[in-house]
Amino acid sequence: YGPGVGAFFARLLRAAKLGLPLPVGGIANARSFIFLDNLVDAIARAVDSPISGSFIVTDTAPLSTAELYRRLLALHGHADRVWRWHAGAVHAAVRLLLRERTASLLGN
């Protein structure tokens, strides 16, 4: 995430600015996020590191879509507007709307 972020993060951010409720409270997914500048810094450090291998780089412990949305709402001064609907119903509705992109919002 960072300046010019797109995809569903941008849509969640716009919804949070408006304070819209979302029924994702029952979704038990885990998403990792990193700020663009932090990613660039991590790449630079990895290139200069004498250690080789794989690196897991993230800003926080993984968050669910619900927790991310709660944080975005709070950032914009809104109360918690994450509704807890049955996960199966949410998945079915999102599948109708987003088809193959469902995992982009509800997956890990």
N, C-alpha and C positions, 0 to 999 in steps of 0.2 A: 504494500500500500504506500501511497505517497501522492505527490502532485500528479494529477491526470489519471488517477486510478480509474479503471473501467470495470466491466463485467458486473457481477452481482454485488461486489463490495460497494461500488458506486451507487447501485440501486438501494442497497440497505442504508447507505449514508443519506441519500435523498429522503428516504422514508422516515429515518430517524429525525432529520431536520424538521420534517412536518409533524412528527409525533404520531405517526400512524401505528395502530396496533398490528401485530403479526402473530399468527397462531403457531409459532414454532417452539413453544415451551416444552412440548413432549418429544422433540427430536433429540436423540442422544448421540449426536455426532461429535467429532473432535477435529478442529481445524487449527492449523499453525499459520502464524502471520509474521511478516518481517517488513519493517520500514525500508524503503528503497535505499536510503543512505546507509543503513546498517548492513544491508546486503552488499553494497559496494565495498564497505569497510571490511566485511568478512572475506570477500574475494581477494582484496589486496593483502590481507593478513595470511590467507591460505597460500597465495603465490609466494610470499616471502618466508613461509614457515619451512623449517627443516623436516617437519613431520609430514608424511604422505598418508593418503587414505581418504576416507569419506568423512565429511563434516556435516553435522546436523545444526543448522543455524535457524533460530527463531527468536522473536522478541519476548514471548511469554510461553507458559505451558499451553498446550492446546486448549482451545475454547470451543464450546458448542455455538451453533448459529444463534441460539437464544441468548447465551451470555454475551456474545459479540454485539448483538442488537441492543441488549440492556446497557452495555457500555456506551454505545453510540447514542442511545436515547439520553443517558445521563450527561454525556458531553454537550448535548444541546439543551439541557435543562428540563427534560421531560421525565415524568414518572415512569415506572416500569409498565410498559404496555405490551408485554409478551404474554400472549394467551396460551394456555395449555389445552390443546385439542388432541384428540387421539392421533398418534403418530401415523397409523394406517390411513386415516382420512386425509391427513395433510399430504402424505406421499401421493395418494391417489389424485388429489386436486392439483398438486404441483406437476405431476406427470401429465395431466391433461393440458396444462398451460405451457410447460417447458419441454415436454417430451424427453429427448435424449440429454438435455442439459439439467435434468433434475438433480443429478449428483453434484453439480456445480454449486447448488444451494444447500442441499440436505445431506450430502455425503461427507465422508471423512477426507 
